[in-house]
Amino acid sequence: MATPRDAEIRKDVQTYYGKVLKKSTDLQTNVCVTAARPVPQHIREALQNVHEEVSLRYYGCGLVIPECLENCWILDLGSGSGRDCYALSQLVGEKGHVTGIDMTEGQVEVANKYIEYHMEKYGFQAPNVTFIHGYIEKLEESGIKNESYDIVISNCVINLVPDKQQVLQEVYRVLKNGGELYFSDVYASLELPEEIRTHKVLWGDCRFVSATYRLFKLPKTGPSKKCQVIYNGGITGHEKELIFDANFTFKKDEAVEVDEETAAILKNSRFAQDFLIGPDEEKLPTCGGCTALEVKDVITDPFELAGRSDSAESRSSLAVGGCCSTKKCS
């Protein structure tokens, strides 16, 4: 049940994002400003097709456009003015669908204003995007059904919700088996004191970092084994290599040894069709005589990743796999 403090936080967030901010340059901190990084051409073009007013009201902290999107059903938590939704609606195609949900009515109004504009620009016969005014921790109240989405995304929003555990439980409920939560957000290096957490603009005097995590809802089967995998190069925009996360980059036709959790993800998700997967002891056929790579230590801590990024151009995406139960996602 929501506490008076939770209600106050919601009101402050709605005021800040609905009335104080009119464009991204109005942000009162730089924590939620997306850092420049290479973007695949097809994603860059999709973002350029988004209406200017929608893009000006974008307040995200990362790029939440994962790979392998054709025909997918995607839910955007805290969709704001709809920038990510409109880019994704083009990438999933007419057979896919994107739903955005946001608690700030003014942002939802801006998003709805440009549905016809984008569908006409994309050449779609019928809209494949919907915007809902609602709360991301109460998806059921907004009519979002169990196991109805392939992917759930969120861009710098979950940190604003008092009950984050409830958000993750709802995400688990609405994802299909094999589905993915792909989200960017801001993390603090220490537990924030009450007097700082109640600050309306900046909830902390500690170190902050933004990172992108990908979590998968996998079937509750027995333990997986290490595997060798070969990427076939079939994903649009990633024909030569797939940078899956900070831990694994898969080059076309090269064998890579992966840990148990990554193997389970590749076997049970939408990526299964793009990989040849075999037991670790089996030598898979490769082009050019490539051999399996040694498994590396898996990075899951956002501050460790940021430290590596300071000294090298490390990837800013982290994969956390295994059976993504409610406990695992907390």
Residue frames relative to the residue before (quaternion, step in Angstrom):
aa qw qx qy qz dx dy dz
M 1.0000 0.0000 0.0000 0.0000 0.00 0.00 0.00
A 0.4994 -0.6738 0.4606 0.2907 3.57 -0.94 0.92
T 0.3272 -0.7335 0.5672 0.1823 3.57 -1.00 0.89
P 0.6650 -0.4724 0.3672 0.4469 3.63 -1.23 0.22
R 0.6309 0.5303 -0.3360 0.4559 3.59 1.06 -0.72
D 0.6228 0.5360 -0.3362 0.4602 3.61 1.02 -0.79
A 0.6572 0.5137 -0.3048 0.4597 3.55 0.96 -0.90
E 0.6380 0.5269 -0.3217 0.4603 3.57 1.05 -0.78
I 0.6364 0.5222 -0.3239 0.4663 3.57 1.01 -0.84
R 0.6397 0.5279 -0.3256 0.4539 3.58 0.91 -0.88
K 0.6646 0.5101 -0.3022 0.4547 3.55 0.92 -0.95
D 0.6522 0.5146 -0.3135 0.4600 3.58 0.97 -0.86
V 0.6559 0.5108 -0.3067 0.4635 3.58 0.96 -0.88
Q 0.6583 0.5079 -0.3104 0.4608 3.58 0.94 -0.90
T 0.6542 0.5074 -0.3138 0.4650 3.58 0.99 -0.80
Y 0.6733 0.5107 -0.2982 0.4438 3.56 0.88 -0.95
Y 0.7694 0.3648 -0.1972 0.4859 3.59 0.80 -1.02
G 0.7146 0.4552 -0.2630 0.4615 3.58 1.16 -0.44
K 0.8097 0.2536 -0.1074 0.5181 3.58 1.06 -0.73
V 0.6895 0.4699 -0.2920 0.4675 3.60 0.91 -0.87
L 0.7541 0.3535 -0.1939 0.5185 3.57 0.83 -1.02
K 0.0773 -0.7840 0.6149 0.0342 3.55 -0.97 0.92
K 0.7725 0.0127 -0.0082 0.6348 3.56 1.29 -0.43
S 0.6929 -0.5177 0.3021 0.4009 3.57 -1.21 0.47
T 0.6276 0.5476 -0.3465 0.4316 3.62 1.11 -0.55
D 0.5852 0.5812 -0.3683 0.4291 3.60 1.27 -0.16
L 0.4290 0.7138 -0.4637 0.3024 3.62 1.24 -0.20
Q 0.3593 -0.7741 0.4919 0.1723 3.56 -0.87 1.01
T 0.7208 0.2335 -0.2253 0.6126 3.57 1.32 0.15
N 0.4112 -0.6955 0.5183 0.2801 3.58 -1.28 0.20
V 0.3639 0.7503 -0.4843 0.2647 3.59 1.24 0.24
C 0.7681 0.3597 -0.1812 0.4978 3.57 0.99 -0.84
V 0.4641 0.6420 -0.4762 0.3817 3.58 1.10 0.60
T 0.4184 -0.7327 0.4820 0.2362 3.56 -0.69 1.12
A 0.3864 -0.7220 0.5271 0.2270 3.56 -0.79 1.01
A 0.5405 -0.6179 0.4607 0.3375 3.55 -1.14 0.66
R 0.1653 0.7581 -0.6184 0.1245 3.58 -0.96 0.88
P 0.6339 -0.5436 0.3653 0.4113 3.60 -1.09 0.53
V 0.1119 -0.7825 0.6118 0.0307 3.56 -0.97 0.95
P 0.5095 -0.6506 0.4554 0.3311 3.64 -0.81 0.91
Q 0.6442 -0.5784 0.3489 0.3587 3.54 -1.08 0.79
H 0.6867 0.4933 -0.3091 0.4353 3.61 0.84 -0.92
I 0.6384 0.4906 -0.3266 0.4951 3.61 1.14 -0.58
R 0.6207 0.5439 -0.3397 0.4511 3.57 0.97 -0.80
E 0.6648 0.4973 -0.2998 0.4700 3.57 0.96 -0.86
A 0.6394 0.5218 -0.3279 0.4598 3.60 1.00 -0.79
L 0.6610 0.4966 -0.3061 0.4719 3.60 0.98 -0.79
Q 0.6454 0.5256 -0.3161 0.4552 3.58 1.05 -0.73
N 0.6486 0.5335 -0.3116 0.4445 3.58 1.18 -0.50
V 0.5404 0.6224 -0.4024 0.3983 3.59 1.27 -0.21
H 0.5725 -0.6219 0.4180 0.3328 3.57 -0.98 0.90
E 0.6161 -0.6083 0.3695 0.3374 3.56 -1.03 0.86
E 0.6670 0.5004 -0.3276 0.4444 3.63 0.85 -0.86
V 0.6252 0.5326 -0.3302 0.4652 3.57 1.04 -0.77
S 0.6860 0.4877 -0.2828 0.4600 3.59 0.89 -0.93
L 0.6318 0.5492 -0.3359 0.4318 3.59 1.01 -0.73
R 0.7204 0.4134 -0.2377 0.5035 3.59 1.15 -0.58
Y 0.4085 0.7024 -0.4743 0.3387 3.56 1.20 0.52
Y 0.0423 -0.8252 0.5627 -0.0269 3.61 -0.78 1.07
G 0.3309 0.7851 -0.4733 0.2237 3.61 1.09 0.57
C 0.3597 -0.7295 0.5426 0.2096 3.57 -1.34 0.18
G 0.7853 0.1795 -0.1236 0.5794 3.60 1.21 0.26
L 0.4875 -0.6117 0.5187 0.3450 3.53 -1.35 -0.05
V 0.0668 -0.8336 0.5483 0.0001 3.59 -0.32 1.24
I 0.4237 0.6449 -0.5094 0.3809 3.54 0.75 1.12
P 0.1569 -0.8223 0.5412 0.0798 3.60 -0.05 1.25
E 0.6156 -0.5576 0.4128 0.3736 3.55 -1.32 -0.08
C 0.8088 0.3270 -0.1982 0.4468 3.54 -1.41 0.10
L 0.2483 0.8356 -0.4440 0.2073 3.57 0.77 1.10
E 0.4454 0.7311 -0.4499 0.2543 3.59 1.15 -0.37
N 0.8642 0.0678 -0.1077 0.4867 3.57 -0.91 1.10
C 0.4503 0.7041 -0.4502 0.3143 3.61 1.20 0.18
W 0.3121 -0.6733 0.6300 0.2288 3.53 -1.36 0.41
I 0.0598 -0.8283 0.5545 -0.0544 3.53 -0.62 1.24
L 0.1662 -0.7608 0.6218 0.0829 3.56 -1.09 0.84
D 0.1725 -0.7842 0.5917 0.0720 3.59 -0.82 1.05
L 0.2359 -0.7840 0.5640 0.1076 3.57 -0.58 1.21
G 0.8098 0.0778 -0.1023 0.5725 3.57 -0.54 1.16
S 0.0907 0.8804 -0.4584 0.0807 3.54 0.94 1.01
G 0.3123 -0.7903 0.4869 0.2021 3.59 1.24 -0.20
S 0.8228 -0.1950 0.1680 0.5067 3.56 -0.92 -0.96
G 0.5981 -0.6342 0.3274 0.3647 3.58 1.28 -0.02
R 0.3222 0.7790 -0.5015 0.1945 3.62 1.16 0.21
D 0.6998 0.4514 -0.2790 0.4783 3.58 0.78 -0.99
C 0.6279 0.5526 -0.3345 0.4341 3.58 1.00 -0.80
Y 0.6938 0.4760 -0.2868 0.4581 3.58 0.87 -0.91
A 0.6246 0.5115 -0.3440 0.4794 3.59 1.04 -0.69
L 0.6792 0.4911 -0.2819 0.4669 3.57 0.95 -0.90
S 0.6204 0.5590 -0.3557 0.4195 3.60 1.00 -0.74
Q 0.6338 0.5061 -0.3278 0.4845 3.57 1.13 -0.61
L 0.7017 0.4944 -0.2677 0.4376 3.57 0.96 -0.89
V 0.6683 0.4777 -0.3210 0.4713 3.63 1.04 -0.61
G 0.4092 -0.7316 0.4580 0.2958 3.59 1.18 -0.46
E 0.7323 -0.4567 0.2953 0.4098 3.54 -1.31 0.17
K 0.6764 0.4803 -0.3012 0.4702 3.61 1.12 -0.53
G 0.6312 0.4889 -0.3370 0.4990 3.57 1.27 -0.14
H 0.1830 -0.7749 0.5921 0.1248 3.57 -1.29 -0.01
V 0.1396 -0.7729 0.6153 0.0672 3.56 -1.14 0.74
T 0.1008 -0.7749 0.6230 0.0340 3.55 -0.94 0.99
G 0.1195 -0.7798 0.6110 0.0651 3.55 -0.91 0.93
I 0.0600 -0.7880 0.6121 0.0283 3.58 -0.99 0.83
D 0.0849 0.7905 -0.5976 0.1033 3.58 -0.88 0.96
M 0.4207 -0.7298 0.4826 0.2399 3.58 -1.04 0.76
T 0.6270 0.5253 -0.3426 0.4621 3.61 1.27 -0.19
E 0.3995 -0.7723 0.4433 0.2179 3.53 -0.30 1.31
G 0.6412 0.5438 -0.3330 0.4269 3.61 0.97 -0.79
Q 0.6476 0.5118 -0.3142 0.4690 3.57 1.04 -0.74
V 0.6434 0.5152 -0.3160 0.4698 3.57 1.00 -0.83
E 0.6262 0.5398 -0.3336 0.4531 3.59 1.04 -0.75
V 0.6395 0.5071 -0.3249 0.4779 3.59 0.99 -0.79
A 0.6549 0.5222 -0.3135 0.4474 3.59 0.92 -0.91
N 0.6890 0.4890 -0.2831 0.4539 3.60 0.86 -0.95
K 0.5785 0.6307 -0.3543 0.3770 3.56 1.14 -0.68
Y 0.7949 0.3438 -0.1475 0.4776 3.58 1.06 -0.75
I 0.2961 0.7648 -0.5238 0.2301 3.62 1.15 0.40
E 0.6910 0.4783 -0.2902 0.4577 3.58 0.74 -1.02
Y 0.6122 0.5646 -0.3466 0.4316 3.59 1.00 -0.83
H 0.7314 0.4380 -0.2524 0.4577 3.59 0.78 -1.00
M 0.6375 0.5218 -0.3488 0.4467 3.59 0.95 -0.74
E 0.6429 0.5066 -0.3181 0.4784 3.57 1.04 -0.75
K 0.6483 0.5236 -0.3132 0.4554 3.59 0.99 -0.82
Y 0.7125 0.4424 -0.2483 0.4846 3.57 1.03 -0.79
G 0.4306 -0.7121 0.4534 0.3193 3.59 1.23 -0.33
F 0.3985 0.7160 -0.4785 0.3154 3.59 1.18 0.56
Q 0.4774 -0.6897 0.4737 0.2684 3.57 -1.00 0.83
A 0.7919 0.0895 -0.0303 0.6033 3.58 1.09 -0.72
P 0.5920 -0.5872 0.4037 0.3766 3.63 -1.07 0.61
N 0.1349 -0.7797 0.6058 0.0832 3.56 -1.03 0.79
V 0.6583 0.4428 -0.3141 0.5215 3.56 1.21 0.56
T 0.0678 -0.7866 0.6137 -0.0048 3.57 -1.05 0.88
F 0.1548 -0.7834 0.5955 0.0875 3.56 -1.05 0.77
I 0.1411 -0.8013 0.5812 0.0142 3.54 -0.92 1.05
H 0.2996 -0.7051 0.6087 0.2064 3.55 -1.08 0.77
G 0.4006 0.7037 -0.4921 0.3198 3.59 -0.40 1.21
Y 0.5609 -0.6115 0.4629 0.3116 3.54 -1.39 -0.01
I 0.4708 -0.7157 0.4394 0.2702 3.57 -0.83 0.98
E 0.6578 0.4715 -0.3195 0.4929 3.61 1.22 -0.31
K 0.7243 0.3406 -0.2129 0.5604 3.60 1.34 0.01
L 0.0514 0.8543 -0.5142 0.0566 3.56 0.85 1.01
E 0.6095 0.5712 -0.3538 0.4208 3.58 1.07 -0.70
E 0.6279 0.5419 -0.3333 0.4484 3.58 1.07 -0.72
S 0.6883 0.4527 -0.2672 0.4999 3.57 1.21 -0.51
G 0.5909 -0.6299 0.3433 0.3691 3.58 1.27 0.27
I 0.4499 0.6793 -0.4648 0.3465 3.59 1.19 0.35
K 0.3184 -0.8191 0.4615 0.1212 3.54 -0.48 1.29
N 0.6698 -0.4899 0.3917 0.3975 3.52 -1.37 0.32
E 0.8763 0.0320 -0.0211 0.4802 3.55 -1.21 0.72
S 0.3928 0.7491 -0.4432 0.2968 3.57 0.92 0.95
Y 0.7531 0.3497 -0.1999 0.5202 3.61 1.23 -0.17
D 0.4465 -0.6769 0.5279 0.2526 3.54 -1.19 0.74
I 0.8014 0.0757 0.0131 0.5932 3.56 1.04 -0.85
V 0.1038 -0.7343 0.6647 0.0905 3.55 -1.15 0.71
I 0.0864 -0.7924 0.6026 0.0389 3.58 -0.90 0.94
S 0.0216 0.7722 -0.6344 -0.0270 3.55 -1.29 0.26
N 0.1518 -0.8135 0.5604 0.0324 3.56 -0.93 0.93
C 0.8337 -0.2201 0.0839 0.4994 3.55 -0.17 1.37
V 0.5064 0.6562 -0.4063 0.3846 3.58 0.97 0.89
I 0.6282 0.5703 -0.3591 0.3887 3.62 0.89 -0.87
N 0.6095 0.5673 -0.3590 0.4217 3.61 1.06 -0.62
L 0.6478 0.5388 -0.3098 0.4405 3.60 1.21 -0.47
V 0.6346 0.5488 -0.3162 0.4428 3.58 1.26 -0.36
P 0.4675 -0.6935 0.4631 0.2932 3.64 -0.73 0.95
D 0.7779 0.2899 -0.1499 0.5370 3.61 0.89 -0.94
K 0.1100 -0.8397 0.5310 0.0300 3.57 0.25 1.28
Q 0.5835 0.5783 -0.3662 0.4370 3.58 1.12 -0.65
Q 0.6560 0.5101 -0.3105 0.4615 3.58 0.97 -0.83
V 0.6007 0.5498 -0.3552 0.4590 3.59 1.08 -0.69
L 0.6942 0.4763 -0.2815 0.4604 3.59 0.84 -0.96
Q 0.6188 0.5315 -0.3441 0.4649 3.59 1.06 -0.66
E 0.6608 0.4978 -0.3016 0.4739 3.57 0.99 -0.82
V 0.6213 0.5304 -0.3406 0.4655 3.58 1.03 -0.76
Y 0.6463 0.5205 -0.3176 0.4588 3.57 0.92 -0.89
R 0.6540 0.5329 -0.3095 0.4388 3.56 0.98 -0.85
V 0.7652 0.4021 -0.2185 0.4528 3.60 0.82 -0.95
L 0.5799 0.5819 -0.3872 0.4186 3.62 1.20 -0.26
K 0.4486 -0.6323 0.5579 0.2962 3.53 -1.17 0.65
N 0.6074 -0.5111 0.4309 0.4291 3.59 -1.22 0.28
G 0.7626 0.2756 -0.2455 0.5313 3.56 -0.80 1.04
G 0.5096 0.6703 -0.4029 0.3587 3.58 1.30 -0.11
E 0.3296 -0.7691 0.5310 0.1336 3.52 -1.30 0.44
L 0.2193 -0.6913 0.6695 0.1607 3.52 -1.25 0.71
Y 0.0141 -0.7963 0.6017 -0.0614 3.57 -0.53 1.24
F 0.2033 0.8278 -0.4897 0.1834 3.57 -0.18 1.22
S 0.2534 -0.7203 0.6263 0.1569 3.51 -1.22 0.72
D 0.1361 0.7934 -0.5863 0.0906 3.56 -1.03 0.73
V 0.5157 -0.6306 0.4990 0.2956 3.52 -1.39 0.12
Y 0.1263 -0.7989 0.5872 0.0323 3.57 -0.95 0.94
A 0.2998 -0.7446 0.5738 0.1629 3.56 -1.13 0.76
S 0.4928 -0.6984 0.4484 0.2614 3.56 -1.08 0.77
L 0.7931 0.1333 -0.0948 0.5867 3.60 1.24 -0.15
E 0.6169 -0.5269 0.4317 0.3942 3.52 -1.34 0.33
L 0.3497 -0.7768 0.4906 0.1830 3.55 -0.71 1.11
P 0.4579 -0.6752 0.4991 0.2922 3.61 -0.95 0.82
E 0.6741 -0.5365 0.3306 0.3854 3.56 -1.15 0.62
E 0.6799 0.4992 -0.3154 0.4348 3.61 0.85 -0.87
I 0.6599 0.4682 -0.3098 0.4993 3.59 1.17 -0.47
R 0.6483 0.5337 -0.3212 0.4379 3.59 0.96 -0.85
T 0.6812 0.4793 -0.2963 0.4673 3.60 1.13 -0.51
H 0.4487 0.6704 -0.4685 0.3603 3.60 1.26 0.05
K 0.4542 -0.7474 0.4221 0.2384 3.57 -0.76 1.07
V 0.7400 0.3808 -0.2322 0.5034 3.61 1.10 -0.49
L 0.8188 0.0498 0.0119 0.5718 3.60 0.76 -1.00
W 0.2088 -0.8190 0.5270 0.0893 3.54 -0.43 1.26
G 0.8116 0.2457 -0.1762 0.4998 3.62 0.68 0.91
D 0.2308 -0.7337 0.6198 0.1558 3.53 -1.31 0.46
C 0.4984 0.6378 -0.4186 0.4119 3.56 1.17 0.65
R 0.6674 -0.4696 0.3786 0.4366 3.56 -1.29 -0.22
F 0.1269 -0.7839 0.6048 0.0597 3.55 -0.99 0.88
V 0.0088 0.7726 -0.6349 -0.0053 3.54 -1.20 0.57
S 0.2577 -0.7369 0.5954 0.1898 3.57 -1.12 0.59
A 0.0321 0.7891 -0.6111 0.0539 3.55 -1.07 0.77
T 0.3388 -0.7183 0.5716 0.2064 3.53 -1.27 0.44
Y 0.1079 -0.7844 0.6096 0.0372 3.55 -0.87 1.03
R 0.1159 -0.7504 0.6406 0.1147 3.54 -1.24 0.50
L 0.0601 -0.7937 0.6041 -0.0385 3.53 -0.73 1.21
F 0.1898 -0.8120 0.5480 0.0661 3.55 -0.89 0.95
K 0.3361 -0.7063 0.5891 0.2028 3.54 -1.10 0.80
L 0.0107 -0.8360 0.5455 -0.0585 3.56 -0.29 1.28
P 0.5997 -0.5694 0.4082 0.3867 3.60 -1.14 0.50
K 0.4745 -0.6807 0.4869 0.2727 3.55 -1.11 0.73
T 0.1890 0.7817 -0.5624 0.1922 3.55 0.43 1.25
G 0.7166 -0.4212 0.3226 0.4529 3.55 -1.31 -0.11
P 0.7149 -0.4490 0.3117 0.4360 3.58 -1.29 0.13
S 0.3919 -0.7021 0.5438 0.2405 3.56 -1.07 0.75
K 0.3548 -0.7046 0.5653 0.2411 3.54 -1.33 0.13
K 0.6190 -0.4973 0.4336 0.4261 3.51 -1.28 0.29
C 0.1043 -0.8050 0.5835 0.0231 3.54 -1.08 0.75
Q 0.3358 -0.6392 0.6286 0.2889 3.46 -1.42 0.14
V 0.0544 -0.8013 0.5958 0.0024 3.57 -0.93 0.90
I 0.1350 -0.7604 0.6295 0.0855 3.53 -1.24 0.59
Y 0.3282 -0.7446 0.5581 0.1624 3.54 -0.78 1.09
N 0.3265 -0.7940 0.4878 0.1583 3.58 -0.82 1.01
G 0.5063 -0.6936 0.4005 0.3196 3.59 1.28 0.05
G 0.4785 0.7345 -0.3885 0.2840 3.57 1.22 0.31
I 0.5731 0.6015 -0.3851 0.4017 3.62 1.21 0.01
T 0.5234 -0.6687 0.4413 0.2901 3.56 -0.80 1.10
G 0.8174 0.2160 -0.1906 0.4989 3.54 -0.88 1.03
H 0.7470 0.2972 -0.1752 0.5683 3.57 1.30 -0.16
E 0.1660 0.8509 -0.4851 0.1139 3.56 1.06 0.77
K 0.7327 0.4098 -0.2403 0.4873 3.62 1.05 -0.66
E 0.7939 -0.0888 0.0647 0.5980 3.56 1.06 -0.71
L 0.2417 -0.7431 0.6090 0.1360 3.53 -1.23 0.61
I 0.1912 -0.7528 0.6210 0.1050 3.56 -0.58 1.18
F 0.2047 -0.8382 0.4964 0.0949 3.56 0.04 1.32
D 0.7569 -0.2017 0.1616 0.6003 3.57 1.02 -0.84
A 0.7545 -0.3680 0.2705 0.4714 3.58 -1.25 -0.30
N 0.7132 0.4858 -0.2397 0.4450 3.56 1.19 -0.50
F 0.8238 0.1612 -0.0457 0.5416 3.57 1.03 -0.74
T 0.0223 -0.7294 0.6837 0.0055 3.50 -1.08 0.97
F 0.1653 -0.8020 0.5709 0.0591 3.55 -0.72 1.12
K 0.1766 -0.7777 0.5970 0.0865 3.57 -0.66 1.13
K 0.6135 -0.5854 0.3858 0.3635 3.55 -1.03 0.84
D 0.8741 0.0866 -0.1130 0.4643 3.52 -1.04 1.04
E 0.5886 0.5414 -0.3954 0.4518 3.61 1.18 0.37
A 0.4077 -0.7145 0.5171 0.2365 3.57 -0.94 0.91
V 0.0436 -0.7837 0.6194 -0.0150 3.54 -0.99 0.95
E 0.3217 -0.7190 0.5805 0.2063 3.56 -0.98 0.85
V 0.0817 -0.8084 0.5829 0.0059 3.57 -0.81 1.05
D 0.5595 -0.6103 0.4498 0.3350 3.55 -1.23 0.55
E 0.7435 -0.4418 0.2712 0.4224 3.56 -1.32 0.24
E 0.6909 0.4897 -0.2978 0.4406 3.60 0.85 -0.92
T 0.6538 0.4962 -0.3170 0.4752 3.58 0.95 -0.83
A 0.6175 0.5407 -0.3408 0.4585 3.60 1.04 -0.73
A 0.6592 0.5039 -0.3053 0.4673 3.58 0.96 -0.89
I 0.6284 0.5341 -0.3326 0.4574 3.59 1.01 -0.78
L 0.7006 0.4739 -0.2804 0.4539 3.58 0.77 -1.02
K 0.6654 0.5173 -0.3042 0.4440 3.60 1.02 -0.73
N 0.8110 0.3429 -0.1218 0.4582 3.56 0.93 -0.94
S 0.6569 0.5072 -0.3098 0.4639 3.61 1.23 -0.02
R 0.7345 -0.4052 0.3090 0.4482 3.57 -1.33 -0.14
F 0.5945 0.5881 -0.3558 0.4173 3.60 1.28 -0.21
A 0.4419 0.7386 -0.4392 0.2576 3.60 1.22 -0.29
Q 0.6766 0.5131 -0.2988 0.4356 3.60 0.98 -0.84
D 0.6906 0.4913 -0.2676 0.4584 3.58 1.22 -0.38
F 0.7296 0.3750 -0.2254 0.5256 3.59 1.27 0.08
L 0.2820 -0.6625 0.6603 0.2132 3.49 -1.28 0.61
I 0.0688 -0.8269 0.5574 -0.0282 3.56 -0.58 1.17
G 0.0592 0.8039 -0.5868 0.0762 3.56 -0.82 1.03
P 0.6580 -0.5043 0.3669 0.4220 3.61 -1.22 0.37
D 0.6430 -0.5598 0.3644 0.3747 3.56 -1.15 0.65
E 0.6969 0.4807 -0.2795 0.4529 3.57 1.04 -0.78
E 0.6340 0.5227 -0.3290 0.4654 3.59 1.27 -0.27
K 0.3167 -0.7481 0.5512 0.1903 3.58 -0.83 0.97
L 0.2688 -0.7890 0.5350 0.1375 3.56 -0.49 1.20
P 0.5361 -0.6151 0.4626 0.3468 3.58 -1.14 0.61
T 0.0234 -0.8032 0.5950 -0.0166 3.58 -0.88 0.95
C 0.4867 -0.6289 0.5154 0.3193 3.53 -1.31 0.31
G 0.8338 0.2079 -0.1445 0.4906 3.58 -0.97 0.83
G 0.5540 -0.6601 0.3776 0.3388 3.58 1.20 0.36
C 0.2627 0.7808 -0.5271 0.2084 3.58 1.11 0.58
T 0.2427 -0.7690 0.5733 0.1449 3.57 -1.08 0.66
A 0.6574 -0.5224 0.3633 0.4036 3.54 -1.25 0.38
L 0.3954 -0.7037 0.5412 0.2357 3.55 -1.12 0.71
E 0.5361 -0.6261 0.4625 0.3267 3.54 -1.14 0.61
V 0.5037 -0.6573 0.4680 0.3085 3.58 -0.95 0.86
K 0.2856 -0.7646 0.5584 0.1482 3.58 -0.90 0.97
D 0.6089 -0.4937 0.4481 0.4298 3.53 -1.35 0.14
V 0.3735 -0.7489 0.5075 0.2053 3.57 -0.78 1.03
I 0.2800 -0.7594 0.5690 0.1452 3.58 -0.85 1.03
T 0.0271 0.7990 -0.6006 0.0122 3.57 -0.90 0.93
D 0.6134 0.5615 -0.3499 0.4314 3.59 1.23 -0.32
P 0.4296 -0.7356 0.4525 0.2639 3.65 -0.61 1.05
F 0.6584 0.5087 -0.3238 0.4504 3.60 1.07 -0.60
E 0.5991 0.5278 -0.3546 0.4866 3.58 1.14 -0.58
L 0.6422 0.5205 -0.3130 0.4677 3.55 1.01 -0.83
A 0.6568 0.5108 -0.3109 0.4594 3.57 0.95 -0.91
G 0.6286 0.5415 -0.3318 0.4489 3.58 1.04 -0.74
R 0.6629 0.4802 -0.3029 0.4880 3.54 1.01 -0.79
S 0.6372 0.5433 -0.3243 0.4400 3.57 1.06 -0.74
D 0.5998 0.5772 -0.3557 0.4249 3.57 1.14 -0.60
S 0.7655 0.3539 -0.1841 0.5048 3.57 1.08 -0.73
A 0.7851 0.0943 -0.0611 0.6091 3.58 1.28 -0.24
E 0.5583 -0.6106 0.4400 0.3492 3.56 -1.20 0.44
S 0.0206 0.8284 -0.5563 0.0619 3.58 0.49 1.21
R 0.5322 -0.6088 0.4756 0.3462 3.56 -1.17 0.52
S 0.3464 -0.7709 0.5052 0.1750 3.56 -1.07 0.75
S 0.5678 0.5654 -0.4027 0.4425 3.57 1.10 0.63
L 0.1389 -0.7961 0.5871 0.0465 3.55 -0.94 0.92
A 0.2217 -0.7666 0.5861 0.1405 3.57 -0.96 0.82
V 0.0257 -0.7539 0.6565 0.0100 3.54 -0.94 0.92
G 0.0618 -0.8635 0.5004 -0.0146 3.54 -0.31 1.19
G 0.4193 0.6718 -0.5542 0.2565 3.49 -1.05 -0.83
C 0.6738 -0.4240 0.3582 0.4878 3.55 -1.24 -0.31
C 0.2533 -0.8134 0.5064 0.1331 3.55 -0.28 1.28
S 0.0139 0.8084 -0.5851 0.0627 3.54 0.35 1.25
T 0.6990 -0.4364 0.3280 0.4619 3.57 -1.25 0.14
K 0.6519 0.5042 -0.3183 0.4685 3.59 0.94 -0.79
K 0.6586 0.5236 -0.3075 0.4444 3.57 0.94 -0.90
C 0.7099 0.4641 -0.2592 0.4620 3.60 1.04 -0.74
S 0.5297 0.6675 -0.4116 0.3232 3.59 1.17 -0.25
